[in-house]
Amino acid sequence: MLHAVIVGIDKYRDPSIADLHCARADAEAMAQLIKRVHPAERRIHVLLDEDATKRNVMVAVGETVPRLATEPEDVVLLYFAGHGSPETGCGPDRASRYLVLHDTEYDSIYATGVDMERELPRWFERIVGPKLILSLIDACFSGRAGGRTFEGPHLRQQRSDFRDTGPISLQDLDLGEGRVMIGACDDDQVAREDRELGHGIFTHYVMQEPAGPRQVLTTMGLHTWYESVARAVRTHTEGRQVPVINGRSVLAEIPYLW
């Protein structure tokens, strides 16, 4: 069973946080992509704009998915498209990184955002049954102008065209194991949106069929897929944005959905 939580936020309640243009479309496209998995083998929780509050995200990821995804053969996908932000931690030279939800407050990111350094590992720890958990984050945390980030207040003071091949079954697929996060860019880079593409550049290439000769595949190596996406994003942005991968995996595979 594939369990997915898909979050996309263009609209923010706090007027001090600039709205985005393509994050909701990214999330909707990601949900559409994974709907190629057979309906009986997927559970998708989609949280968009006003529904993507901190409470709703924490309930979906930290309570609903752990209750439902209990078997080793289950697969969990956590996808987020929206703002990220740095924020000072214990000192001026120590920055934490936050996912910014619809109801995050610009002046209280610590209390109202999702701390990537602490809460993302905790999410992985709470989902104890499945062998494979993949998190995709189309946001950035550099504090640079532009892209899917903004500078936190304390730091400041100091594609949908799919071939009709029928639903994909996860049964009998050996997907290996791992706890892996793939981010849209490195810590000192900006995750960019492209209005002409209608998506974040990272998500655009996540949605594309991987580069290389077309083969009849049921699965694809997770690291092979990451390298294909990362190279495409790097080429598109002329090296200004390069996705990164973090975590542990043992022969991890993803279903071939394209």
C-alpha positions as CSV (number, residue, x, y, z in Angstrom):
1,M,0.0,0.0,0.0
2,L,1.2,3.5,-0.9
3,H,0.5,6.1,1.8
4,A,1.1,9.7,0.7
5,V,0.7,13.1,2.3
6,I,0.8,15.8,-0.4
7,V,1.1,19.5,0.7
8,G,1.1,22.5,-1.6
9,I,0.7,26.1,-0.4
10,D,0.5,29.2,-2.6
11,K,-1.7,31.2,-0.2
12,Y,-0.5,32.3,3.3
13,R,-2.6,33.8,6.1
14,D,0.1,36.2,7.3
15,P,0.3,39.1,5.0
16,S,4.0,39.4,5.7
17,I,4.6,36.1,3.9
18,A,4.5,36.5,0.2
19,D,2.2,34.2,-1.7
20,L,3.7,31.7,-4.3
21,H,2.4,30.9,-7.8
22,C,3.1,27.2,-8.5
23,A,3.2,25.2,-5.3
24,R,-0.4,24.2,-5.3
25,A,-0.1,23.1,-8.9
26,D,2.9,21.1,-8.0
27,A,1.1,19.3,-5.3
28,E,-1.9,18.6,-7.5
29,A,0.4,17.2,-10.2
30,M,2.2,15.0,-7.7
31,A,-1.1,13.6,-6.5
32,Q,-2.2,13.0,-10.1
33,L,1.1,11.2,-10.8
34,I,0.8,8.7,-7.9
35,K,-2.9,8.1,-8.8
36,R,-1.4,5.8,-11.5
37,V,-1.0,3.3,-8.6
38,H,-4.0,1.0,-8.4
39,P,-6.8,2.7,-6.4
40,A,-6.9,-0.3,-4.0
41,E,-3.2,0.1,-3.3
42,R,-3.0,3.8,-2.4
43,R,-4.2,6.3,0.2
44,I,-3.5,9.9,-0.6
45,H,-4.0,12.8,1.8
46,V,-3.9,16.1,-0.1
47,L,-3.6,19.4,1.9
48,L,-3.7,22.6,-0.2
49,D,-3.6,26.3,0.8
50,E,-6.0,26.9,3.7
51,D,-6.2,23.2,4.5
52,A,-2.4,23.0,4.9
53,T,-2.3,24.3,8.5
54,K,0.3,23.1,10.9
55,R,-2.2,21.1,12.8
56,N,-3.6,19.4,9.7
57,V,-0.1,18.5,8.5
58,M,1.0,17.2,11.9
59,V,-2.1,15.1,12.2
60,A,-1.8,13.6,8.7
61,V,1.9,12.8,8.9
62,G,2.3,12.1,12.6
63,E,-1.0,10.4,13.5
64,T,-3.0,9.2,10.4
65,V,-0.2,7.7,8.4
66,P,1.5,5.9,11.3
67,R,-1.9,4.3,12.2
68,L,-2.5,3.2,8.6
69,A,1.0,2.3,7.4
70,T,2.0,-0.6,9.6
71,E,3.2,-3.3,7.2
72,P,6.8,-3.7,6.0
73,E,5.7,-3.7,2.4
74,D,3.9,-0.4,2.8
75,V,5.5,2.7,1.2
76,V,5.2,6.2,2.5
77,L,5.6,9.4,0.4
78,L,5.7,12.8,2.1
79,Y,5.7,15.7,-0.4
80,F,5.8,19.4,0.4
81,A,5.8,22.4,-2.0
82,G,5.8,25.9,-0.5
83,H,8.0,28.3,1.4
84,G,10.9,27.3,3.6
85,S,12.6,29.7,5.9
86,P,15.7,29.9,8.1
87,E,15.4,31.0,11.6
88,T,18.0,31.5,14.4
89,G,18.3,28.6,16.9
90,C,20.4,28.7,20.1
91,G,22.7,31.4,18.8
92,P,23.3,33.9,16.0
93,D,25.6,31.4,14.1
94,R,23.2,28.4,14.4
95,A,20.3,28.4,12.0
96,S,17.4,26.0,11.9
97,R,15.2,25.3,8.9
98,Y,11.4,25.5,8.8
99,L,8.7,24.4,6.5
100,V,6.2,27.3,6.3
101,L,2.5,26.3,6.5
102,H,-0.6,28.3,5.6
103,D,-1.0,29.6,9.2
104,T,2.7,30.1,10.0
105,E,3.3,33.5,11.6
106,Y,6.2,35.5,10.2
107,D,7.3,36.7,13.6
108,S,6.8,33.3,15.3
109,I,8.3,30.8,12.9
110,Y,9.7,28.6,15.7
111,A,6.2,28.1,17.2
112,T,4.1,28.0,14.0
113,G,6.4,26.3,11.4
114,V,7.7,22.8,11.1
115,D,11.3,22.4,12.3
116,M,13.1,20.3,9.6
117,E,16.0,19.4,11.9
118,R,13.8,18.0,14.7
119,E,10.3,17.2,13.4
120,L,11.2,15.5,10.1
121,P,13.3,12.8,11.8
122,R,10.5,12.5,14.4
123,W,8.0,11.9,11.6
124,F,10.3,9.1,10.2
125,E,10.6,7.6,13.7
126,R,6.8,7.5,14.2
127,I,6.2,5.6,10.9
128,V,7.7,2.4,12.2
129,G,6.2,-0.3,10.0
130,P,7.1,0.5,6.4
131,K,10.6,-0.2,5.2
132,L,10.6,2.7,2.7
133,I,9.8,6.3,3.4
134,L,10.6,9.0,0.9
135,S,10.2,12.7,1.5
136,L,10.3,15.3,-1.3
137,I,10.7,18.9,-0.4
138,D,10.3,21.6,-3.0
139,A,11.3,24.6,-0.8
140,C,14.5,26.3,0.2
141,F,16.0,27.6,3.4
142,S,18.8,30.0,2.4
143,G,17.1,33.2,3.2
144,R,18.1,34.6,-0.2
145,A,15.7,36.7,-2.1
146,G,13.5,35.0,-4.6
147,G,12.4,31.4,-4.9
148,R,10.5,29.5,-2.2
149,T,12.1,31.1,0.8
150,F,12.1,34.3,2.8
151,E,14.4,35.6,5.5
152,G,13.1,34.9,9.0
153,P,12.6,37.9,11.3
154,H,15.4,37.1,13.8
155,L,18.0,36.5,11.0
156,R,16.9,39.8,9.5
157,Q,17.5,41.6,12.7
158,Q,20.8,40.2,12.9
159,R,3.4,17.5,-16.0
160,S,0.2,15.7,-16.3
161,D,0.3,13.9,-19.6
162,F,0.4,10.2,-18.8
163,R,0.3,7.2,-21.1
164,D,-2.8,5.1,-20.7
165,T,-1.2,1.9,-19.5
166,G,-3.6,1.1,-16.8
167,P,-3.1,1.3,-13.0
168,I,0.2,0.2,-11.6
169,S,0.2,-2.5,-8.9
170,L,2.7,-2.5,-6.1
171,Q,2.2,-6.1,-5.3
172,D,5.3,-8.3,-5.8
173,L,7.6,-5.3,-6.3
174,D,10.7,-5.4,-4.2
175,L,11.3,-1.7,-3.3
176,G,14.1,-2.2,-0.8
177,E,14.2,0.0,2.3
178,G,15.3,3.4,3.4
179,R,14.5,6.7,5.1
180,V,15.4,9.3,2.4
181,M,14.8,13.0,1.9
182,I,15.3,14.7,-1.4
183,G,15.4,18.5,-1.3
184,A,15.0,20.9,-4.3
185,C,18.3,22.5,-3.7
186,D,21.3,22.8,-1.3
187,D,21.2,25.0,1.8
188,D,22.8,28.0,0.1
189,Q,20.6,27.8,-3.0
190,V,17.2,29.0,-4.0
191,A,14.3,26.6,-5.1
192,R,12.9,28.3,-8.1
193,E,9.5,28.5,-9.6
194,D,9.1,28.8,-13.4
195,R,5.8,30.5,-14.4
196,E,6.2,29.3,-18.0
197,L,6.4,25.7,-16.8
198,G,3.7,26.3,-14.2
199,H,5.7,24.4,-11.6
200,G,8.7,24.6,-9.3
201,I,11.7,23.6,-11.4
202,F,12.4,20.6,-9.1
203,T,8.9,19.3,-9.2
204,H,8.7,19.8,-13.0
205,Y,11.5,17.3,-13.4
206,V,10.2,15.0,-10.8
207,M,7.1,14.8,-13.0
208,Q,9.0,14.1,-16.1
209,E,10.0,10.6,-17.4
210,P,13.6,10.0,-16.4
211,A,16.2,10.7,-19.0
212,G,17.7,7.9,-21.0
213,P,16.4,5.2,-23.4
214,R,12.8,4.1,-22.8
215,Q,12.6,0.7,-21.2
216,V,9.9,-1.6,-19.9
217,L,10.4,-1.0,-16.2
218,T,8.3,-1.8,-13.1
219,T,10.7,0.0,-10.7
220,M,13.6,2.3,-10.8
221,G,16.5,2.7,-8.4
222,L,15.9,5.7,-6.1
223,H,19.4,7.0,-6.4
224,T,19.3,6.6,-10.2
225,W,16.1,8.6,-10.3
226,Y,17.5,11.2,-8.1
227,E,20.6,11.6,-10.3
228,S,18.4,12.0,-13.3
229,V,16.3,14.7,-11.7
230,A,19.3,16.5,-10.2
231,R,21.1,16.7,-13.5
232,A,18.1,18.0,-15.3
233,V,17.5,20.7,-12.6
234,R,21.2,21.7,-12.6
235,T,21.2,22.0,-16.4
236,H,17.9,24.0,-16.5
237,T,19.2,26.5,-13.9
238,E,22.8,26.6,-15.1
239,G,24.1,25.2,-11.9
240,R,22.3,27.7,-9.6
241,Q,20.0,25.0,-8.2
242,V,21.0,21.4,-7.6
243,P,18.7,18.9,-5.6
244,V,20.3,17.1,-2.7
245,I,19.6,13.7,-1.2
246,N,20.0,12.7,2.5
247,G,19.3,9.6,4.5
248,R,19.9,5.9,4.5
249,S,18.8,3.3,1.9
250,V,19.4,-0.3,1.0
251,L,18.7,-1.0,-2.6
252,A,15.7,1.4,-2.5
253,E,13.5,1.4,-5.6
254,I,10.5,3.5,-6.6
255,P,7.6,2.3,-8.8
256,Y,8.0,3.4,-12.4
257,L,5.0,5.8,-12.7
258,W,5.9,7.7,-15.9
